């Protein structure tokens, strides 16, 4: 999909709520200084005090924390259109780290610009809504890791990613680019890589999903949702995910 950088941001904002013409013009006036970064690169570290917010234009990123022995827990995935560290605008110091998972294009939006945007009540509300939805995703992830089976955890996370990508126009008919390794899925679900691999193979055997390289397809969307116990209400997306049954 050939989206311009600001189109990606506008799609994300549109998924959160309606923009006025003046707000759209304000966003359109943003001058982006784009940086390309390879996979597995730290963009920010716990304790940093950034003067900007990182806008992800292309690729996948994650928020994470690590234990003293080096074990990593992925806290959330970032997709195109996401501000990766919007809470830092208010909290001033990051309590987690941020890294790329794939090749990525980024833009750094100064806090001064975010501050100007928040002078527009509706735009401020959309940014606030974005952080509140992040909180809702964190709560769902706690439930995922704490109470769901390994099979449900992986299926639920795949449903979530497909729904989020669909909402911003980055998935079509249940198919999307998903450059996330099984090791990274393991770090997000609190499982071993071997266990994740077993679950993925089971989902394939049941013809619920298809994974070819970086491409993910929900072959049986309703079946995958049922397997995961997935209800998308916590994502609060304005754009309904028209994910179609791909079973052949």
C-alpha positions in Angstrom: 0.0 0.0 0.0 1.6 3.3 -1.1 0.8 5.6 1.8 2.5 8.9 2.3 3.9 9.4 5.8 1.3 11.8 6.9 -1.5 9.6 5.5 -0.4 6.9 8.0 -0.7 9.3 10.9 -4.1 10.6 9.6 -5.4 7.1 9.3 -4.5 6.4 12.8 -6.1 9.5 14.1 -9.2 8.8 12.0 -9.4 5.3 13.6 -9.6 7.1 17.0 -12.3 9.6 16.1 -13.3 12.3 13.6 -10.9 15.1 12.8 -12.0 18.6 11.9 -10.8 20.2 8.8 -8.6 22.6 10.8 -7.1 19.7 12.7 -6.4 17.9 9.5 -4.6 21.0 8.2 -2.6 21.3 11.4 -1.4 17.7 11.0 -0.7 18.2 7.3 1.6 21.1 8.2 3.9 18.9 10.2 7.3 18.7 8.7 8.7 15.1 9.1 12.4 14.3 9.4 12.4 10.6 8.6 14.9 8.2 9.8 15.3 4.6 8.6 16.4 2.0 11.2 17.2 -1.7 11.0 15.6 -4.5 13.0 16.5 -5.2 16.7 17.6 -1.6 17.4 16.8 0.2 20.6 15.1 3.5 20.0 14.7 4.6 23.6 15.7 3.0 26.9 14.0 2.9 30.3 14.9 6.1 32.2 15.3 8.2 29.1 13.9 11.8 29.2 13.1 12.4 25.5 12.1 15.8 24.1 10.1 14.3 21.3 7.6 11.5 20.5 8.6 8.7 18.1 6.1 8.3 15.3 6.3 4.9 13.6 5.7 5.3 9.8 6.6 1.8 8.6 7.5 -1.5 10.2 7.0 -3.0 13.6 8.3 -2.0 17.0 7.8 -3.1 20.6 7.8 -1.7 24.1 9.6 -4.0 26.6 11.2 -4.4 30.0 14.0 -6.8 31.0 14.9 -8.5 34.2 18.4 -8.4 35.7 19.2 -11.8 34.1 18.4 -10.5 30.6 15.0 -12.1 30.1 12.7 -9.8 28.2 8.9 -9.2 28.4 7.4 -7.5 25.4 4.6 -5.2 26.7 3.0 -4.2 23.4 3.6 -4.1 19.7 3.8 -0.8 17.7 2.4 -0.6 14.1 2.6 2.1 11.5 0.8 5.3 12.6 1.5 4.7 16.3 3.3 7.1 18.6 5.6 4.8 20.5 6.2 6.9 23.5 3.3 9.4 23.8 3.0 9.0 27.6 6.5 10.5 27.8 5.1 13.9 26.8 3.4 14.1 30.2 5.4 11.8 32.4 8.8 13.1 31.1 10.7 9.9 31.9 10.2 6.5 30.2 9.5 3.5 32.4 10.2 1.0 29.6 12.4 0.6 26.5 11.4 0.7 22.9 13.0 -1.3 20.0 12.4 -2.1 16.4 11.4 -5.6 15.4 11.8 -5.1 11.6 13.2 -2.5 9.3 11.4 0.7 10.2 10.8 4.3 9.2 10.5 6.8 12.0 9.8 10.4 12.6 10.6 12.4 15.7 7.8 14.9 16.6 9.0 17.5 19.2 7.1 17.8 22.4 6.5 21.4 21.5 4.5 20.3 18.5 2.5 17.8 20.6 1.9 20.7 23.0 0.6 22.9 20.2 -1.8 20.1 19.1 -3.2 19.7 22.6 -4.4 23.3 22.4 -7.1 22.0 20.1 -9.5 20.2 22.4 -10.7 17.5 19.9 -7.2 16.6 18.8 -6.0 16.5 22.4 -8.9 14.2 23.1 -7.8 11.8 20.3 -4.3 11.7 21.7 -5.6 11.1 25.1 -7.9 8.3 23.7 -4.8 6.7 22.1 -3.1 6.4 25.5 -6.3 5.1 27.1 -6.6 2.4 24.4 -2.9 1.5 25.1 -4.0 1.0 28.7 -6.9 -1.2 27.7 -4.5 -3.3 25.6 -2.1 -3.7 28.6 -5.0 -4.9 30.7 -6.0 -7.5 28.1 -2.3 -8.6 27.9 -2.3 -9.2 31.7 -5.3 -11.4 31.3 -3.7 -13.1 28.3 -0.5 -14.0 30.1 -2.2 -14.7 33.5 -5.2 -16.8 32.6 -5.4 -18.0 29.0 -3.9 -21.2 27.8 -0.8 -21.1 25.5 -3.1 -21.9 22.6 -5.4 -19.1 23.4 -2.6 -16.6 24.1 -1.1 -16.9 20.7 -4.4 -17.0 18.9 -5.6 -13.9 20.8 -2.5 -12.0 20.0 -2.8 -12.8 16.3 -6.4 -11.7 16.4 -5.4 -8.4 18.1 -2.7 -7.6 15.6 -4.9 -8.4 12.6 -7.7 -6.2 14.0 -5.3 -3.2 14.7 -3.7 -3.5 11.2 -7.1 -3.7 9.5 -8.3 -0.6 11.4 -5.6 1.6 9.9 -5.7 0.1 6.4 -2.7 -2.2 6.7 -4.6 -5.5 6.3 -7.0 -6.7 3.7 -9.2 -9.7 3.7 -7.4 -11.1 6.7 -3.9 -10.8 5.2 -1.2 -8.5 6.4 2.6 -8.1 6.7 3.6 -9.6 10.1 7.4 -9.5 10.5 7.4 -10.9 14.0 9.4 -14.0 14.9 8.2 -16.8 17.1 10.8 -15.8 19.7 9.2 -12.3 19.8 5.7 -13.9 20.1 7.2 -15.9 23.0 8.5 -12.8 24.7 5.0 -11.2 24.3 3.0 -14.2 25.7 5.3 -15.5 28.4 6.0 -18.8 26.6 9.0 -20.6 25.3 9.8 -20.4 21.6 9.3 -24.1 21.4 5.8 -23.8 22.9 4.9 -21.0 20.5 6.0 -23.1 17.6 3.8 -26.0 18.7 0.8 -23.6 19.0 1.4 -22.1 15.5 1.7 -25.5 14.0 -1.6 -26.5 15.6 -3.3 -23.4 14.3 -2.1 -24.2 10.9 -3.3 -27.8 11.1 -6.7 -26.6 12.0 -6.6 -24.3 9.0 -7.2 -21.2 11.1 -4.1 -19.4 10.0 -1.5 -19.3 7.3 2.1 -18.0 7.7 4.3 -17.6 4.7 7.5 -15.7 5.5 6.4 -12.3 6.7 2.8 -12.7 5.5 0.0 -13.7 7.9 -3.5 -14.7 6.8 -6.5 -15.5 9.0 -7.9 -18.3 6.9 -10.9 -18.8 9.2 -11.4 -15.5 11.0 -14.5 -16.6 13.0 -12.8 -19.9 13.9 -9.6 -18.1 15.0 -11.7 -15.6 17.2 -13.5 -18.5 18.8 -10.3 -20.4 19.5 -8.9 -17.3 21.1 -12.0 -16.1 22.9 -11.3 -12.8 21.2 -13.7 -9.9 21.5 -12.3 -6.7 19.9 -14.3 -4.2 22.1 -11.2 -3.2 24.1 -9.5 -1.9 21.0 -12.2 0.8 20.5 -11.5 1.1 16.8 -13.9 3.2 14.8 -13.2 1.2 11.6 -14.8 -2.2 11.9 -12.3 -4.9 10.9 -13.9 -6.5 7.8 -11.8 -9.6 8.1 -13.2 -12.2 5.8 -13.2 -16.0 6.1 -10.3 -17.2 3.9 -11.0 -20.9 4.3 -10.7 -22.7 0.9 
